[in-house]
Amino acid sequence: MDYVLPSVQLGLVMVLSSTLNMGWAQAVESEEVAEIPPLTLDTYTANQPATTVQEWVAQLEAIAVPVTGVRLNQSDSGLEIILETAEGQTLSIDSRQFRTEGDRLIADIPNATLAQAFNADNPTAEIANIRVVQIGANTLQVSVTGSNALPTEPIILRANEFAYRLNPPTDRPGEEIEIVVTTAQEGYRVPNATSVTRTPTPIRDIPQSIQVVPQEVLQDQRATNLREALRNVSGVTSGGPAFGTYDQLILRGFLGSNTGNYRRNGVEFPNFVGFSLNPNTERVEVLKGPASVLFGDLAPGGVVNLVTKQPLSVPFAEIEANVGSFGYYRGAVDLSGPLNPERTVLYRLNVAYEDANSFRDFINNRTFFIAPVISWQITDRTRWAVELEYNRDDRITDVGLSIPGVPFSRIRQFPIRRLLNEPGDEFESRYLSILSTLEHNFSQNWQIRNVFNFVDASRNFVQYTNPDALREDGRTLERSQSATEQDITYYLGQIDVTGRFATGPVRHEVVFGTDYLYRKFPSVNFNGQEEVLLDILDPDYGNDTDTFTLGSSFTNPERRFGVFVQDTISFSDRFKLLLGGRYNNALLQQTNRLTDTLIRDQTVENFSPRLGIVYQPADWVSLYASYSRSFEINSGTDAAGNPFDPTFGTQYEIGAKTEFFNGALGATLSLFKIKRDNVLTPDPTDTRFSVQTGEQESQGIELDISGRITPNWSIVASYSYLDAKITRDNRFPEGNRLPSAAPHRFSLWTKYDFDGSLQGLSLGGGIFYVGERWESLNNVYQLPSYTTVDLFAAYRFNPNLTAQVNFKNAFDRRYYEGTFGAVHPGTPRSITASVVYQF
C-alpha cells in the first residue's frame, strides 16, 4: 500500500468514542456561573443507581423537569431568558439543539415540560418576538426572532445557576466568551432525520416508518460495516458481501438497487464503490418503503442514508486505535475546529487506515480513507460547505462457498475457511467524491439549498475466478477466470426550496425542487482461462491467468431529470396531511465500444405520487397511514424491439409512533403491503426475450424500539414478520419466496451505564436472530436460521480516555448469509479491543 498509518501497528489498544456534537452553546462569563457541567444523564438524576422500584419510578419522573415560569431580564451580559424550575431540578440543556433559521435563534430543550406558553413582542429594538412553547411531549422550544435580521445583541438562556448564549460566535472587542465543550451524544434515540426526508419535520409527524442508528449505537457495537449497523433495524436482512467487496441489503423483502437505494447526506452514491461505515459516518438512516417522490428511480424496499460528521465551532481532536481477531488493525483521527477568529470558517478532517485479514483463507484488505470538510458562514443567512472523500481499497475477492447445482447439505460440509476462488484474485477500488452544499435563508420561513455532487471512481477485478460446476467425484471444482475494469462518473445538481406558510388556520410545510443526474459506467471485460480446476478437499492454489483476451466493452451514459413537490398540511396540531408527487425523465443509452454501435437509446418518463395522514390523539402517540409508489428503470427490449417500461412498486402502510417515559423511549409499529409489478419474466413464446407480466408481493409487520428505559439503561430492539413471495411469473412457481427475505427477524441490544463507585463503566450486549431464508427465486434450498450474541464492556477513565472491548458472535455460532445463489459463511467468534483519546 502507498498509505500507512504507523499507529495501527501499535499493540493492544482499546476504545469507545464519544463524538463531539456541539453547536455554539457558550457559557457567559459571570460571577454567578463557574462552570457548565458535561451534558449527561447524571446532570438530572441521582448519583446512585436505583435499587428499588420506588427509586426507579422516581428517576423516571425526574427525567422531565417542569418549567414553572419564564421571564426576561436585561443585564450587563445581555437580554436574559430565564427558565424557572423547582428547587433542586436542573434542565438538561442540549447545546446541539441550538441553531438559526433565517431571522430566528432557536434552542430545543429535551426532557422538560412547560406550565404555560410564553410570548413577548418587541422586548428590544433588535428583537421582534420571544416565544417559549411546548413542541412535544417532553421538549420545549425557545425562539428569538429578529426585527429585520438575526439578533446580534447577546441573548442569554439562563436555567438555575447555568447560563448559555444563543447567538452564534462573534468576535466582539472586549467580549470574552468561554466555550463549553461537551462530548454528549444523541443517545439511542434520534427524533429527526432531515437529510433523508429533506424537511425539518420530526420523524413522528411523517407518515412512514423511519429508523435511525445513531453514533452511540455504532460506537457501542463497534459496527464496521452496514450489515452490522442495520441488524438493529427491522425488515432489513443481509444478502452477504457481494464478491467479498460490498454489502448487499434486503429491505422489506426486496434487494436494494446498487445506485438509487443508497444515499450519502441524501445524495445518491453507488453502493458498489466505497459505500460503507467510513469513520466520518455520524449515523445511518433508513426510510422504509417506496421513496421515488424524493429520490427518483429505486427499488421499493426503502432507502439507506449515511449522514456524515460536520465541522465544529470549537477545537476538537480524537485519536482512535483498534486491534482484533484475524489480524485486524485500524487507526483513525478526527480533527475539527475554527479556521478564523470569527469562527465563520470551520473544518473537519477524518483519516483512517485499516489492515485486516480474515477467518477465510488468503482473504485480506487494506483500506485508506480521508475526508476533509470546510464550511463557511458567509453571512448570517448564507452557509457553504464542501466535503471531499477519497477512499482506496485493495482486497482479495471472495466468491463464498456456493457452487451451481450443489445442495446446501453438501456446502455446509465445507470448512468455513475454504477459498473456492484464487488467492491471486485481486480487487482494486478507488473513489473521489466532492459534495458542495450552499444554503441561504430568505427569511425565518423560507430556505433554498443548492447541492452539487461529483464522483469519480473505478473498480477493477484484476482477476476473478468463478466456480462453475462440481464434477461427479465430488471434489474436483471446475472454474473459469475473467477480469473487469469499470469506471464510474457522477455529476449531480439539485435545488431544494423549503418553506412554511399559512392559508387561514391551515399551516403548510412545503419542499419542492429539481435535480439533474448524469452518470456513466464504461466497462471493459476480459476473458481468462476457461478451465481452472481445484481439488476442494486438498486445494492447490496458484492457477492464475497470465494473459487475458478482450471480451467486450460498453459505455452506458444516463441522464435523469426530476421535478418534485411535497406539502405537509397541518389542519391542527393533531391532524396532518401529506401530499407529494414527482415527474421523472430519463435518457438511457448504451454503446458497444468494440463495434461503435448504439444498442440502446431509450427515454423513460414517469410520475410517482405520495399520500399520507398523521393523527395524534395524544401527545405521546401518532397514528399514520400512507400510500406511495416507486419505479425502477429496466434495460433491454422485448421480442418486438420495444423498450421495457419501468417496474413499479406500490405500498400501503399504517402504523403508530409512540413515546414512553416522558419521551426517553420511542417505538414505531408498522403494517405494510408492497406490490411490485411489471417485473421481467421469460417470454413464453420465445425464452430468449422477456415480457413484463411478473408480479411480486411483500407484506409484514415491523416493530422498532429505541431509547432509555431508565437514565442509565438504554436499549434498541426490533422485530419483523415478513411474507415476501412471487405472485406471477413465467419461470418460477407462484408462491415461491423472495431470496434472503427472512420471515422472522429479531434483535435486542442493551447497555447499562454505571454511576456511583462504578461511574465510568458501561456493560452491554445483544441478541440477533434471523430466520430461514431461500437462496434464490427458484427456492432450491434454505439457509438455516441462526442466533448470535454480542457482548461489550467499556470504561471511561476520564472525560478524555475510554477503553472498550467487544465480543462478536460470543458463543461462536456457525451461520450463513447470501442471496441469489451466493452463500457466505458468517464470521465466527471475534474480539476487538479499542481505545479512544480526545483532547
BATIGU-599393 format. One record per residue (C-alpha): x, y, z. Coordinates in pm, whole numbers, plus 32768, in hexadecimal, padded with zeros to 4 digits. Layout:
XYZ
...
END
This chain:
800080008000
806981687FC6
7FC881DE8108
802A81668260
7FC881EA83B5
80CE816084A3
7FE2818D85C8
7F138061855B
80427F828594
80557FD78707
7FF07EA787D4
7EBE7E7688A9
7DF67FB088C1
7C897FD58903
7B5A80C888D2
7A1C817C88F7
79EE82C08840
78FF83D388A2
78DF84B08775
78D1861F87C0
779686C48740
779A882887B3
76DE89538739
77378AB587A0
76CB8A8C8909
77A68B6989D9
77C68BAF8B49
77A18D208B8D
78B58DA88C67
780C8DF88DAD
785D8DF08F1C
772A8D178F4C
77978C0D8E54
78D88B538EA4
78B58A2C8DBC
77B689808CE3
77B388088D23
77CD87018C14
768086AF8B77
763B85538BFD
751284AF8C9D
75C584D98DEA
7575864C8DCB
740C86068E21
741284BB8EDA
748884459029
75F183DE9053
7592827F90B9
74E281798FE1
73808113903B
73727FE99123
71F97FDB9159
70C480049082
707581489137
71CD81D690EA
71B181678F7E
705E82148F55
70E9834A8FFD
720983578F05
711A83358DE0
704584528E65
717E85228E8B
71D2850B8D1C
70CF86118CB6
710F87508D7B
6FE3883C8D9E
702789A68D3A
6F488A698E26
6F7F8BC28D90
70328C948C8A
70A68DFD8CB0
718F8EF68C08
72A48FBF8CA9
738890C68C11
74E2909A8CAC
763F91158C62
767E8FD08BA9
75528FFF8AC5
73E38FA78AB7
73A38E7B8B95
72908D7A8B5B
72658CD88CAF
71C58B818CCB
714E8B438E2C
713E89E58EC0
70F989549014
7218895A910A
730F884190D4
72A087F88F6E
738E88448E4E
733388558CE0
73FF87838BEF
744988938AF1
74DA87EA89BF
75C088D388FF
759D880287C3
743A8884879F
74A889F38789
74828A708625
74158B8E8545
72F88B8F844B
72EB8CCF8383
72B48DED847A
72858D0185A1
73618C7786B5
72D58B288727
731F8A40884B
726C88F38877
7276887A89E0
722E87088A1A
71A186658B51
70D687928BBC
6F6B87F88BD9
6EDC89588BD8
6DCB89CA8CC3
6D5E8AE98BDF
6DD28B658A8B
6E938CAD8A8A
6E888DC18984
6F298F1B8984
6F14900F885F
70209118881A
70E490F48961
720691B588C1
724092798782
72EF914E86DD
71FA9044874B
709A902586C1
70288EFF8791
708F8E018899
6FC88CC088C2
6FE98B9489A6
6EFB8A7A8947
6ECD89048971
6F1288548825
6EFE86ED889D
6E9F861989C3
6FE7866F8A6E
709387768997
708E88F289B6
70F389E888A9
71808B4088EA
717B8C2387B8
71F88D868794
71918E3A8653
724E8F6D85DA
719D90A3855F
724890A6840A
73688FB2842E
74008EBA851D
742C8F668672
75928FCF86BA
756790458820
75BF8F38891F
749C8E50896E
74D28D858AA9
740C8C4E8AFE
74188C1D8C76
73A48AED8D3B
73F28AD18EAD
755F8B328EDD
75BF8AE48D76
75C08BD48C50
75E58B9B8AD9
76048C8D89BC
75188C538898
75D08D2F879B
76C68C9686A6
78318CE586FF
78A88E4886B8
79EE8F0386DC
7983903187A2
7A9D91018835
7AB690DF89AA
79B48FCA89B9
7A468E918A54
79808D568A1D
79C88C098ABC
79868AEF89CC
78EF89BC8A6D
795A887289D0
788287418A0D
789985DE898E
7726859F89B3
768D84CC889F
7531849D8819
7506835F88E4
744882388858
7320830387D9
7324840C86C7
71E584DB868C
724085668535
72CD84E883EB
72E08627831C
73CF85B98209
7301848981A5
71B1853F81BB
7229868F812D
715787468233
718587A183A3
704286EA83F9
706A86078529
7061849284DE
6F21846A85A8
6E6B855584B7
6ECE8494837D
6DDA83848305
6EE9828682C0
6FCA81A5838E
711F824983BA
722D81B48496
737B824784FA
74B18193857B
756782AC8635
76D682DB867D
76C2825487E0
76338107876B
773A80EB8658
784F812C8753
77C780448860
77A17F26876A
78E27F7586B0
78277F4F8568
791E7F3B8449
78317F118323
76C87F4F82BE
76637DE78304
76C07E118470
76267F6B8493
74D77F0A83FC
74AB7DD384D4
74017ECE85BA
72F07F2884BF
71BE7E51847E
71767DD9831E
72E37DE482AF
73AA7CA78270
75027C6C81E3
753F7BCE8092
76AD7BA980EC
77D97C5A8054
77C97C587ED8
79137BBF7E5F
79937C157FBC
799D7D857F57
78597E397FB9
771F7DF78087
75DA7D817FE8
74A57DDE80AF
73407D5E809A
72417E668101
70DE7DEE8140
71227CC08067
71BE7D727F3B
732C7D8A7EDE
739A7EF67EDD
74117F8B7D97
75877FCB7D9F
754881327D38
73FC81D27D95
73BF81297EE6
750381A47F84
7540830D7FE9
764883DD8095
75BB851A8132
748484E1805F
754884D27F17
755F83977E40
76A382D87E6D
76F7818B7DC0
76EF80717EBC
77F77FA47E0B
790280B27E30
7961810A7F95
780481258028
785680AF8187
7877811B82EF
799E81FF82BA
7A2382B783EE
796D83F78389
7818834E83AE
774783F784BB
7610831D84A0
7552823583B5
73ED8287834F
72F6819282B5
71BC82148209
70E480E381CC
700A80A6809C
6FF781587F4B
70A382AB7F43
709E830F7DD4
6FF1845B7E1D
712F84DA7EC1
723C84097E19
71CE838F7CC2
71F4822B7C42
724881247D47
71D37FD57DD0
709B7FE67EAD
712F7F5E7FF2
71BE80A38076
72E7818E807F
74298172814B
74C782C48191
761783098236
7636845982E7
779984DB8308
784085998422
7841871283FB
7939881E846E
792C889B85D4
79528A02864A
7A40899B8762
7B9288EC8751
7B6F87738760
7C5B8651872A
7C2E84DB874D
7D1C83BB8710
7C98825986FD
7D4B810B86E0
7CBB7FAD86BA
7D4C7E5286B6
7C8D7D0D8696
7C717BA5862B
7CE77B2A84D7
7DF97C3284BC
7D147D5E84D2
7DB87EB48500
7D17800584D2
7D7F8165852F
7CB882A78506
7CDE841B8549
7BC285178566
7C1A868A8574
7B3887BB8570
7B22892985CE
7B1F8A8F854A
7C158B178448
7BE48C878498
7BAA8D5485D5
7A448DA3856F
79F58C2C855F
79468C5A8413
7A2F8B678362
7A388A0C83FC
7ADF88C6839D
7ACD875483E6
7BC286488380
7B9684D0839F
7CB383E78341
7CBF826D836B
7D8D81438301
7D247FD78321
7DF27E9B82F2
7D317D59832E
7D427BE982E1
7C1A7AFA8301
7BA879AC8388
7B99794D8216
7CDB78CC817E
7DAF79D180C7
7CA97AE780E8
7D297C3D8151
7CE77DAB8112
7DA37EF28135
7CD780308133
7D3B819E8148
7C3682AF817A
7C468429819C
7B27852381AF
7B63869781E1
7A3987838207
7A36890081FB
790689D08256
78EC8B49822E
77DE8C1C82D2
77EA8D2781C5
76DD8DFC826A
75E78DBE8381
74FC8D348277
75E88C828189
76C18B5081C3
779C8A8C80D4
78378939811F
791C88658049
796086F880A0
7A6A86267FFC
7A9784AF8022
7BAA83D57F99
7BAD825E7FCE
7CA481587F57
7C527FEB7F91
7D257EBE7F2E
7CAD7D607F82
7C8B7BF87F12
7B337BA27E8A
7A687A8E7F2B
796079C77E6D
78EC79187FAA
789677A87FBB
7781777C7EBB
77AC76A27D84
769F768B7C74
75D8754B7C97
766674EF7DEC
756774D57F08
7596758A804F
75B874418108
77027415804D
776975838068
7750758481E3
784E746681ED
795C754C8162
7A4175EC8266
79CE7755828C
7B3277CB824C
7B48771D80F6
7B8478047FCD
7AE6778F7E87
7B82789B7DAE
7CF278FB7D9B
7DD379C07E8E
7E3F7A847D5A
7CE07B0C7D21
7D337C767D6E
7C317D8B7D7C
7C857EFC7D6E
7B8F80117DBA
7BC3818B7DC2
7AD882AE7DDE
7AE884257E00
79A984D97E66
797086517E7F
782A86CC7F17
77D6883E7F19
76AA88C07FDE
76458A2F7FD1
75258A9C80B2
747B8BEE80CB
73618C5B81B0
72808D5E810E
71C78D818257
71758CB58389
707D8BED82B8
71238BC28165
726B8B1F8106
73128AB87FC0
741D89AF7FA7
74FD89627E7F
75BD881A7E74
76C887AF7D7F
776786597D94
788485C97CC7
78FE84617CDE
7A2183D17C1D
7A5B82627C6B
7AE981207BE4
7AC37FB37C43
7BA37EB27BA3
7B967D397BC6
7D007CF97B6C
7CA47B897B63
7B5D7AE07BBE
7B3B79667BDE
79D778E67BCF
796577897C40
78A576E67B21
785B757C7B80
78C4745F7C62
7923731D7BAF
788971CE7C02
79AE716F7CE1
792D72717DD9
7A7C73237E03
7AF073AF7CB4
7A6E75107C82
7A5E759E7B21
7AA277137B16
7AD578267A16
7B8E796F7A2B
7B497ACE79AF
7BA37C3779F8
7AE17D7D79F4
7B3B7EED79F3
7A237FE17A40
7A1C81587A6C
790382167B15
78BB83877AE5
77A4844D7B8C
773885B67B63
760A861F7C2E
756987747C54
744587AA7D3E
737C88D67DB4
728988BD7ED7
71A789CC7F61
7103899A80B3
70068A848149
6EF58AB68247
6DBA8B848214
6C4D8B888277
6B058B9781B9
6A1C8C1182C7
6A2C8B1F83EE
6AD78A13831A
6C548A01832B
6D3089808211
6E9388FB820C
6F0088D080A5
703388517FF4
705888637E7C
7176885B7D8B
722487C07C67
735086E07C31
742586727B0D
750985437B0C
760384D97A06
76B783927A3D
77738297796B
780F814279AC
790080EE7891
798A7F9078BA
7A7B7EA27810
7A617D2A7843
7B7C7C347807
7B7A7ABA77DF
7C7379DF7895
7CA0786B78BC
7B6177A87879
7BB776747948
7C6A76AA7A92
7C4975767B6F
7C5875687CEB
7C4D74407DD8
7B6A74CE7EE6
7BD673C47FE1
7D4C73FD7FA9
7D67754C7EF5
7EA075B27E3A
7E8A77227DDF
7F5577FD7CF5
7E9377BD7BB2
7E9579217B2D
7E5D799B79CB
7F987A27792D
7EF57ACE7802
7D8F7B4877E1
7CDC7B817695
7BE67C997654
7A7F7C217670
79967D4E7667
798A7EC176A9
785C7F9D76E7
780A80FB7755
76B4815C77D6
767D82CE781B
753A832678D1
749384777901
737F849D7A02
72AD85D27A42
71A585F37B50
70B586F37BE2
700E86B37D30
6F29875D7E2A
6EAD86F77F80
6DC687AC8072
6D86875181DD
6C3987F58233
6BE7882683A4
6A73885783D8
6ABA885B854F
6BD087F6863B
6B4586938635
6AE2865884CA
6BCE867083A0
6BB086148231
6CDB85D2814E
6CC185F37FD3
6DE085C77EE1
6E3A85757D7D
6F62855A7C94
6F8E85647B1C
70C084AE7A9E
715B84A77942
728283C878EC
7351839E77B0
740A825277AD
750D81EC76AD
75FF80CD7681
771280AB757D
77E07F7F751C
7938801D7511
79D37F00744C
78E57F2E7328
788C809B736E
771C80377365
760780E27427
753F7FC074B5
745B8083759E
73BD81D8757C
729181F4765E
71CB83097706
70FE82B4783B
6FFC839678DD
6F4583577A21
6E7483FF7B2F
6E8383837C97
6D7F83F17D9B
6D8683ED7F16
6C698419800E
6C6383FE8188
6BA7846982BF
6C17848D8428
6B2C84A58552
6BA084DE86B6
6A8D848187AD
6B8284D288C8
6CD6857788E8
6D848428890F
6CF9837487DF
6CDA83AE8667
6C0182D48588
6C4982D98415
6BE5824682C7
6C8E82738176
6C8D82188006
6DC682367F2F
6E5481BB7DE6
6FB0817E7D5D
703E81267C0B
717580727B8D
71F780A67A2D
72367F647969
732D7F267854
72F47E5A7719
71D37E247627
70C77D2475E9
70B07C3C74BB
70187D5373EC
71367E40743D
706B7F1C7526
71277FA07658
70A47F2C77A7
6FCF80097883
703E804579EC
6FF67F4B7AFD
6F097FE97BF9
6EEC7FC27D6E
6DAD80207E29
6D9B80287FA4
6C82804D80A0
6CF580828205
6C5280CB8354
6CFC80F284A0
6D2A819985EE
6E4D82598684
6E55827B87FD
6F23830C8915
6F4B827A8A72
6FEB82F28BB4
6FB584608B56
705384328A01
718D837C8A74
711F824489B6
707E8238885F
6FD881268793
6F5180FB8633
6E5A7FEB85D0
6E0C7FCA845E
6D3F7EE6837D
6D857EF5820A
6D3E7E5380BC
6E167E8A7F87
6DB87E137E2C
6EC67E137D23
6E407DF17BC1
6EC27E057A5D
6FD47D157ACD
709C7C7A79B0
70567B097974
70A87A22784B
6FD17A477715
6F0D78FF76FA
6F197910757D
709079587566
715A792676A5
727B79ED7611
71AF7B217666
70E77B9E778E
6F8F7C2B77C9
6F127D0578E3
6E047C2D797B
6EB37BCB7AC0
6E397C377C18
6ECC7C1E7D73
6E337C737EC4
6EBA7CBD801D
6DEA7CFB8152
6E3E7CFB82C0
6E497D918419
6F6F7E5084AD
6FBB7ECD860B
70E07FAD8668
7131802B87C6
724F810F882E
72AE81F1894C
72D381DF8AC4
720381118BB5
72AF81B78CDC
73B382CC8CDE
74C681C38CE2
742580B08C13
741580D18A95
73857FE08996
73497FBC8824
72697E9D87B6
71B77E2D867B
70D67D1885FA
70487CD884A1
6F607BD98406
6F7D7BCC828D
6EBA7B118182
6F6D7B568039
6F177A807F0B
6EE37A627D94
6D797A967D2F
6DA57A747BB3
6EC679F77AE0
6F08792D79A4
703E787F7A2C
701678507BA3
6EE477BC7C53
6DF078AE7CEF
6E1D78B37E65
6F96788A7E5B
703D79657F61
711C7A8A7F0D
728A7A417F5A
73217AA680AA
71CF7B278126
71CA7A918284
70637A5D82FE
70CE7AA88463
71E37B8A84DB
722B7C0A8639
73367CDC86E2
736A7D638840
74947E3188AC
74AF7EC68A07
75AD7F8D8ACF
75C87FF68C39
769C81228CA2
770681038E0C
772B82298EFA
779082519063
78CB818D90B8
78C080E68F5E
789282278E9A
793A820F8D48
78EA809F8D16
77F480338C07
778A7ECC8BC5
76A67E4E8AB4
76557D4C89B1
755F7CDD88AB
74A47BB98814
746E7BA8869C
73877AA585FE
734C7A6E8489
72577968840C
7278787682E9
72AA79128192
729478868031
73D178AB7F65
732C790E7E18
71E179447D68
71EA77D57D06
71D977737E79
72D076537E57
734276577FC2
7327772680FE
743A77C481CA
73FC775C8335
738A784E8440
748A78C4853D
74B379868680
75F07A3F86DD
764B7AF1881F
77327C1F8840
77C47CA88985
78827DE489D9
79227E9C8AFB
79A97FFF8B01
7A5180D08C0A
7A7A82498C02
7BB082958CCE
7B76840B8CAD
7ABA84F08BBC
7BD484C28ABE
7C2E83518ACA
7B4C82258A90
7B9F80B68A5B
7AB27FB089D2
7AAB7E40897B
79A57D97889E
79597C248878
789C7BE08736
77EC7A928708
785E7A49886A
77DE78E28869
787F78988717
773D7842865E
776E77C484FA
768978758405
766A78D48297
76017A0781D1
75BA7A2C805F
74C77A7F7F4C
74837A1E7DE0
754D78DF7DF9
767979667EB9
76CC78D38010
77C0797880FE
781978EC8254
77EB79DD8374
790F7A528447
795A796D8570
79A379EF86CC
7A817B2286C1
7B097C1E87B9
7B547D8B8779
7C087E698873
7C177FDE8842
7C7A812388E5
7C11828A88A4
7CBE83C2891F
7C23851B88F8
7CD586638931
END
